[in-house]
């Protein structure tokens, strides 16, 4: 009898321990591996003057998560990095180097025609780096940093944020999160003026921004974070290139009346965000 009771107690202990471990494991973030593809044109050894390409992105695992949802997130991330559902990372590398080869050939011919002695041909660079900002069992947020230079006065760069609902695997758009974009625009403008320390009595157009109605346009480029919602405007979107990108962080308290999607960050890993100017 004593032996039977001991067996029962041990069995119950194992079951309880198993449930606790499972709950603890389920509360964790989604596992992922970071894939990197970095190449120099024709094995160029001088890293300071190489035509080069860099692609980096996370591949999320399916362990304890919905297979279809994770596959959907991975597919969306890959499309962001490659630009097309039909292209692989290797395709992007090949096309980039083919484009540079043609550019170098044309530039060499122009140099010869113009009798340019040094025959200088600028190198190209291309970087598409998607990193994880928030990684949790309910929400995943990514930041893709894009940077490209193909000759000229300067290159072009951009940050693109994406919020994924882990349960469905869907990328959340503005209307998935906010019920009233008109009210959102008013709140965005107030936060923008305050955080940029602009003069509220002077129209934004007169302060150098491409805004005619003195109201910030609502951007779909936003990130849900524990500290608030980041709205990000890349160069040329609301200001000249010299102004750089603009970032507005709106506290959830200012958005509580218009948010239809309530982000749950419990059990999430949160990584620091670089602030824009």
N, C-alpha and C positions, 0 to 999 in steps of 0.2 A: 504493500500500500504506500509505504514511504517512498519506495523506488518509483512508483507510478506518479505520485505527486511531484517528485523531483523532475521527472521527464516532462510533465505538463508545464511546470514552471519554466524549465529551460526552453521548451518550445515556444511558450508565450513571449519569453524574453527575446528570442531570436526574431519572432514576428514583429514585436514592437521595435526592436533595433532596426529591422529591415524597413519598416514604415518611416522611422525617423530619418534614416539614411536617404531613402527615396525622396522624402519631402525636402530635405536639405539639398539634394542634388537637383531636384526639379526647380528649386528657387534660384538656381544659378543662371548665369548668362549662357548664351549660345556659343558653343565652341567653334573656332574657325582657324584656318591657316591662311597666312598671307603669302600670296603668289607675286613674285617679282620677275620681270623680264627686262634686262638692261643690256643694250648693245651699242657699240660704236661702229661707225661706217668703215668698212674695209679694215677692221681690226686696228683702227687708229690708236696709237699709244699715247699721244699727247692729250690728256684729258681736258686741258684748258682750251683746246682749239679743235675739238672733235665734233663732227656731226654725230649726234647721239640721240637715243630714244630710251625712255624709261616708262614702263607700265607696271603699276602695283595695285593689287586689289585683294580683298578678303574673299575666301571661299568658306561659307558657313557649313557646319556639319549638321547631320540630321538627328543625332543622338538626343532622345527624349523630346524631339520637336516634330511638328507636322511636316512630313516629307514634301507634300505639294507646296506648302507655304515657303519652306526653305529653298526649294528648287526655284520658286518664283522670285525670291529675293536674289538668289545667285544669278539668275538669268538677267534681272534688271541691272545688277551691278556690272555684269560683263558687257551689256549693251552700252552702259554709260562709258566704260573704258574704251571699248572698240568702236563705238559709234553705230553699230549695226548688229542685228541678230544673226546676220549671215557671215560675219567676220570673226576670225579668231585673233588672239593677240599677235600671233605670228604673221597673219595677214596684214595687220596694221604696221608692223615693223617693215615688211617687204614693200608695201606701198610707199611708206615714208622714205626709205632709202632709194627706191626707184625714182621718186619725185626729186630727191636731191641730186641724183646722178644726172637727170635731164637738166636740172637747174645749173649744175656745175659745167655741163657741156655747153649750154647756151651762154653762160657767163664767160667761159674761156674764149668762145668765138667772138663775143663782144669786145673782150679785152684785146684780142688780136686785131680786130678791125679798128679799134681806137688807139692802137699802139701803146697800150698801158704796159709799162715795163715789168712791174712787179707781179702782174697777173693774179692779184689778190681775189680770192673767192671766199666769201663769208661762209662759215659753218652754220648748220641748222641745229636746233634743239627742239625736242618734243617730250613733254612729260605729262602723264595722266596718272595721278596717284590717289586712289580711293582708300581712305582710312576710316576706322570705326570711332565714332564720337561717343555713342551710347550703345551698350550691348546688354540687353536684358531679356528675360523670358516673355515680356509683353511688348517691348518696343526696341527697335534697332534704328539708330540714326547714323548715317554716313556723311562724310565730307570728301568730295572729289576736288582735288586741286589740279587745275589744267594750266599748262604753260607752254607756249609755242613761239619760236622765233624762226623766221624764214627770210632774213635780210631786212633791210629797211631801218628806219629810225629807232624802232623799238618793237618788242614782241607783243603778244597778247596773253593775258592770263585771266583766270576765273576760278571762283570757288562755287561748287554746286552741292547743295544739301538735299538729302533725301531721308524721309521718315517712313519706316516700315512697321506695319502692324504684324507682329510675329504670328498671331493666330491665323490670319488670312493670307499673309504674304504680300499684301497690297502696299504699294507706295501711296502714302496719304497726300491728297491734294488739298487746296485751300478750302473747298466746300466740304471736304470730309472732316475738317477740324473747326471751321468757323461758320457761323450761321448768317453773319451780316458783314459783308466786306466793306460796306459804306462806313459803318461804325468803326471797323478795323482801320480804315484809312485815316479817320480822324485821330484815333489813338496813336497810330504809327507816326503821324505828323507831329503830334505833341511831344512824343518821346524823342523823335529825331531832333527837333529844335532844342530840347532840353539837353540831350546827351552831346550834341555838337556845339552847345553853347552859342547858338545863333541868336540873332536879334528877331524876336517874334513880331516886332512892329514893321519889319522890312520884308517885302515879298521874297520868297526863296529864289525866284528868277533873278532878282537884283543882287543876290548873294552868290551868284555863279552857278546855280543849279538849273537843270533842264526841266523846270516845273512851272507851268503857266498858271495853274489855278491855285497855287499856294497850298496844295495838298499832295502829300507823298503818294505815288501810285503803289497799290498793293502788289507785292511780288510773291510769286509762288516758290521762290527760293528761300525757304525757311527751315529752321531746325528746332525741334522740341527738346529742351534741356531741363534739368532739374531747377535751374535758376531763372527760367523764363523762355520765351520764344525769340530766337534770333532771326531777324529778317536781314537778308544780305543783298546788296546791290553791287554788281560788278562794274568795272570801269566802263564808261560811256553810257551806262543805263540812266543815271540821273545827274551826272556831272562829267566835266571834261576828264581826259586821261590824267592830267596833272593832279587832280583831286584824289585819284586813287579810288578804291572801293569804299562803300559806306555800309556800316553795320548798325542796326538798331536792335536792342534787346528790350522786349516788352515783358514786364512782370505778369504772372498769371492773375494777380489781383485786378489788373486793369483789363483783363480779357474774360473774366469769369462769366459775364452775361452773354457772351457770344460764342463760347467754346462748346461745341457739340461732341468733340472727342477729348476725353480726359486722359492724358498720358499717365501711365503707371510705371514709375521708375523703380519699384521695389525689386530687390535682387539684381539690380543692374550694375555693370561696370561703367564708370563715367570717366572720360579722358578729357584733359584740358583743351580749351579752344583758343586758337590764336585770334586776337581781336584785330579788326580792320581799323584803318585810320578814320 
